[in-house]
């Protein structure tokens, strides 16, 4: 038999991967950073420098004694915390119930939860104010009149919390829906229930730990919306932080810009605190 000599096979090399566009990514980050930091730096310079007096931090010192600053800030913070608690308490159990027991209702629930996006805030607040006015006349002879007046207390207007819950509902629903899509809710619940876990135990020890990112996202969006909302609170006659900023902006320009910078910094710190809290729970 003739010896069979194998031909030397050429080495096959994988095609070289194109180099990562690090320069382009760096350029994008630099442009994005300048886009956000340059206006912020210009606003900061406007608050601390004037051609007549030079460099001065007097506008920031005036904030400590400005009328309404502490009360409006504390009111917005309380409204934000109450809104976050109420909207999560209403939305999360309802979404779980629909996913577990009535999955055919998911399209209807999605439409209802996203409906506030198509309603203009001015129309929404007009209907709300009309309902409050007519409700006071209708409920005047009944014991519910005192309840209706209590929810409009300027010290802590519960009616604003209810209004904010409706406004943030689409964003909270989308955040929670994205989190629920990443987990097999039915399998987790059935496994926990088969091991004897109660429904509160399933909620707080099984579902919520797997939804930390979604809950943090929903809390971020709610906090930002409550601190920046102006139309509803202004037309209803209340003065949270956003309304207070507009109120003083006409007379003291530097102080109003200083308040805006401090509010932006405060929101960043609050979001960082919420993110840190959720991160510690996850560890």
C-alpha positions as CSV (number, residue, x, y, z in Angstrom):
1,X,0.0,0.0,0.0
2,X,1.3,3.4,-0.9
3,X,2.1,5.6,2.0
4,X,-0.3,8.4,2.4
5,X,1.4,11.6,3.2
6,X,-0.8,14.2,4.8
7,X,-0.7,17.7,3.5
8,X,0.2,20.3,6.0
9,X,-3.0,22.2,6.8
10,X,-2.7,25.9,7.1
11,X,-3.5,27.4,10.5
12,X,-6.9,29.0,10.6
13,X,-6.9,32.1,12.6
14,X,-10.0,33.8,13.9
15,X,-10.7,37.2,12.4
16,X,-9.3,40.0,14.4
17,X,-12.0,41.8,16.4
18,X,-12.2,45.4,15.7
19,X,-10.7,47.6,18.4
20,X,-13.3,49.1,20.7
21,X,-14.0,52.7,20.0
22,X,-12.7,53.9,23.3
23,X,-12.0,57.3,21.9
24,X,-15.6,57.7,20.7
25,X,-17.0,56.6,24.0
26,X,-14.7,59.0,25.9
27,X,-15.9,61.8,23.5
28,X,-19.5,60.9,24.2
29,X,-19.0,61.0,27.9
30,X,-17.1,64.3,27.7
31,X,-19.9,65.9,25.6
32,X,-22.6,64.6,27.9
33,X,-20.7,65.8,31.0
34,X,-20.3,69.2,29.5
35,X,-23.9,69.3,28.5
36,X,-24.9,68.8,32.1
37,X,-22.1,70.5,34.0
38,X,-21.7,73.7,32.0
39,X,-25.2,75.1,32.6
40,X,-25.0,74.0,36.3
41,X,-21.6,75.7,36.6
42,X,-23.0,78.9,34.9
43,X,-25.9,78.9,37.3
44,X,-23.6,78.5,40.3
45,X,-21.4,81.3,39.1
46,X,-24.5,83.5,38.7
47,X,-25.5,82.9,42.3
48,X,-22.1,83.7,43.8
49,X,-20.8,86.6,41.7
50,X,-22.0,90.0,40.8
51,X,-20.0,92.8,39.1
52,X,-20.7,95.2,42.0
53,X,-19.9,93.1,45.0
54,X,-17.8,90.4,43.5
55,X,-17.7,86.9,44.9
56,X,-20.3,86.3,47.7
57,X,-22.2,83.4,49.1
58,X,-24.9,85.6,50.5
59,X,-27.8,84.1,48.4
60,X,-27.1,80.7,50.0
61,X,-27.0,82.2,53.4
62,X,-30.4,83.9,52.8
63,X,-31.9,80.5,52.2
64,X,-31.6,79.6,55.8
65,X,-33.8,82.5,56.8
66,X,-36.0,82.8,53.8
67,X,-39.7,82.6,54.6
68,X,-41.3,79.3,53.6
69,X,-38.1,77.5,52.7
70,X,-38.0,75.0,55.5
71,X,-41.8,74.4,55.5
72,X,-42.1,73.9,51.8
73,X,-39.1,71.6,51.7
74,X,-40.4,69.5,54.5
75,X,-43.8,69.4,52.9
76,X,-42.4,68.1,49.6
77,X,-40.4,65.5,51.4
78,X,-43.4,64.3,53.4
79,X,-45.5,64.2,50.3
80,X,-42.9,62.3,48.4
81,X,-42.5,59.6,51.1
82,X,-46.3,59.3,51.5
83,X,-46.8,59.0,47.7
84,X,-44.1,56.3,47.4
85,X,-45.6,54.3,50.2
86,X,-49.2,54.6,48.9
87,X,-48.5,53.9,45.2
88,X,-46.4,50.8,46.0
89,X,-49.0,49.6,48.4
90,X,-51.7,49.9,45.8
91,X,-49.8,48.8,42.7
92,X,-47.7,45.8,43.7
93,X,-50.4,43.6,45.3
94,X,-52.7,44.4,42.4
95,X,-50.1,43.4,39.8
96,X,-49.3,40.2,41.6
97,X,-53.0,39.3,41.9
98,X,-53.5,39.8,38.2
99,X,-50.5,37.8,37.3
100,X,-51.4,34.9,39.6
101,X,-55.2,34.7,39.4
102,X,-56.4,36.7,36.4
103,X,-53.7,36.9,33.7
104,X,-56.3,37.8,31.1
105,X,-56.8,41.2,32.8
106,X,-53.2,42.3,32.2
107,X,-54.0,44.3,29.0
108,X,-56.9,46.1,30.8
109,X,-54.7,46.8,33.8
110,X,-51.9,48.2,31.6
111,X,-54.4,50.5,29.8
112,X,-55.8,51.8,33.1
113,X,-52.4,52.3,34.7
114,X,-51.0,54.2,31.6
115,X,-54.1,56.3,31.1
116,X,-52.8,59.3,33.1
117,X,-50.2,59.8,30.4
118,X,-52.8,61.0,27.9
119,X,-54.6,63.3,30.3
120,X,-53.2,66.8,30.4
121,X,-52.4,67.9,34.0
122,X,-54.4,71.1,33.6
123,X,-57.5,69.0,32.7
124,X,-56.8,66.7,35.6
125,X,-56.5,69.4,38.2
126,X,-59.6,71.2,36.8
127,X,-61.7,68.1,37.3
128,X,-60.1,67.5,40.7
129,X,-60.9,71.0,41.9
130,X,-64.4,70.8,40.6
131,X,-65.0,67.5,42.4
132,X,-63.7,69.0,45.7
133,X,-65.9,72.0,45.4
134,X,-69.0,70.1,44.5
135,X,-68.2,67.4,47.0
136,X,-68.1,70.0,49.8
137,X,-71.6,71.2,48.9
138,X,-73.0,67.7,48.6
139,X,-71.4,66.3,51.8
140,X,-72.1,69.4,53.9
141,X,-75.1,67.8,55.7
142,X,-73.2,64.5,56.3
143,X,-70.3,63.5,58.6
144,X,-68.1,63.0,55.6
145,X,-67.8,66.7,55.2
146,X,-65.2,66.9,58.0
147,X,-63.2,64.1,56.2
148,X,-63.3,66.0,52.9
149,X,-62.0,69.2,54.7
150,X,-59.3,67.2,56.5
151,X,-57.8,65.8,53.4
152,X,-57.3,69.4,52.2
153,X,-55.4,70.5,55.2
154,X,-52.6,72.9,54.1
155,X,-50.3,71.4,56.7
156,X,-50.3,68.0,55.0
157,X,-52.7,67.9,52.0
158,X,-53.7,64.3,51.5
159,X,-55.5,65.3,48.3
160,X,-52.0,66.1,46.8
161,X,-50.8,62.6,47.7
162,X,-53.8,61.1,46.0
163,X,-53.2,63.3,42.9
164,X,-49.5,62.4,42.8
165,X,-50.4,58.7,43.0
166,X,-52.4,59.0,39.8
167,X,-49.6,61.0,38.1
168,X,-46.8,58.6,38.9
169,X,-48.9,55.5,38.3
170,X,-47.7,54.9,34.7
171,X,-44.1,55.1,35.7
172,X,-44.4,52.9,38.7
173,X,-46.4,50.3,36.7
174,X,-43.7,50.2,34.0
175,X,-40.9,49.8,36.6
176,X,-42.7,47.0,38.5
177,X,-43.8,45.3,35.3
178,X,-40.2,45.2,34.0
179,X,-39.1,43.7,37.3
180,X,-41.9,41.1,37.4
181,X,-41.1,40.0,33.9
182,X,-37.6,39.0,35.0
183,X,-38.8,36.4,37.5
184,X,-41.1,33.4,37.5
185,X,-43.7,34.8,40.0
186,X,-46.0,31.8,39.8
187,X,-43.3,29.2,40.5
188,X,-41.8,31.2,43.4
189,X,-45.2,31.8,45.0
190,X,-46.3,28.1,44.6
191,X,-43.0,26.9,46.0
192,X,-43.3,29.2,49.0
193,X,-46.9,28.3,49.7
194,X,-46.2,24.6,49.4
195,X,-43.6,25.0,52.1
196,X,-46.2,26.6,54.4
197,X,-45.4,30.3,54.0
198,X,-48.2,32.7,54.6
199,X,-49.1,35.4,52.1
200,X,-47.3,38.2,54.0
201,X,-44.2,36.0,54.2
202,X,-44.4,35.4,50.5
203,X,-44.7,39.1,49.8
204,X,-41.9,40.4,52.1
205,X,-39.5,37.4,52.0
206,X,-39.9,36.1,48.4
207,X,-41.3,38.7,46.1
208,X,-39.9,42.0,47.4
209,X,-36.3,40.9,47.7
210,X,-36.4,39.9,44.0
211,X,-37.9,43.3,43.1
212,X,-35.3,45.6,44.7
213,X,-34.2,47.2,41.5
214,X,-37.7,47.7,40.2
215,X,-38.8,49.2,43.6
216,X,-35.8,51.5,43.6
217,X,-36.6,52.7,40.1
218,X,-40.2,53.4,41.0
219,X,-39.1,55.3,44.1
220,X,-36.7,57.4,42.1
221,X,-39.3,58.4,39.5
222,X,-41.9,59.2,42.2
223,X,-39.4,61.3,44.2
224,X,-38.4,63.3,41.2
225,X,-41.9,63.9,40.0
226,X,-43.2,65.0,43.5
227,X,-40.3,67.4,44.0
228,X,-40.7,68.9,40.5
229,X,-44.5,69.0,40.2
230,X,-46.0,72.5,40.0
231,X,-49.3,72.6,38.1
232,X,-51.5,70.5,40.4
233,X,-50.2,72.0,43.7
234,X,-50.3,75.5,42.4
235,X,-53.8,75.4,41.1
236,X,-55.1,73.7,44.2
237,X,-53.6,76.5,46.3
238,X,-50.7,74.6,48.1
239,X,-47.1,75.6,48.4
240,X,-44.7,72.7,48.2
241,X,-41.1,73.3,47.2
242,X,-41.6,73.7,43.5
243,X,-44.3,76.3,44.0
244,X,-42.2,78.1,46.6
245,X,-39.3,78.4,44.1
246,X,-41.5,80.0,41.5
247,X,-43.0,82.3,44.1
248,X,-39.7,83.9,45.1
249,X,-38.1,83.9,41.7
250,X,-39.8,87.1,40.7
251,X,-38.2,89.3,43.4
252,X,-34.8,87.6,44.1
253,X,-33.3,86.1,41.1
254,X,-30.0,84.9,42.6
255,X,-31.8,83.3,45.6
256,X,-34.2,81.4,43.2
257,X,-31.4,80.0,41.2
258,X,-29.5,79.1,44.4
259,X,-32.7,77.3,45.6
260,X,-32.8,75.4,42.3
261,X,-29.2,74.3,42.6
262,X,-29.8,73.2,46.2
263,X,-33.0,71.3,45.2
264,X,-31.1,69.5,42.5
265,X,-28.4,68.6,44.9
266,X,-30.9,67.5,47.5
267,X,-32.7,65.2,45.0
268,X,-29.4,63.7,44.0
269,X,-28.6,63.0,47.7
270,X,-32.1,61.5,48.3
271,X,-31.7,59.3,45.2
272,X,-28.3,58.2,46.4
273,X,-29.7,57.5,49.8
274,X,-32.5,55.3,48.4
275,X,-30.0,53.5,46.1
276,X,-27.7,52.9,49.0
277,X,-30.5,51.6,51.2
278,X,-31.7,49.1,48.5
279,X,-28.0,48.1,47.9
280,X,-27.5,47.3,51.6
281,X,-30.6,45.2,51.7
282,X,-29.5,43.3,48.7
283,X,-26.2,42.4,50.3
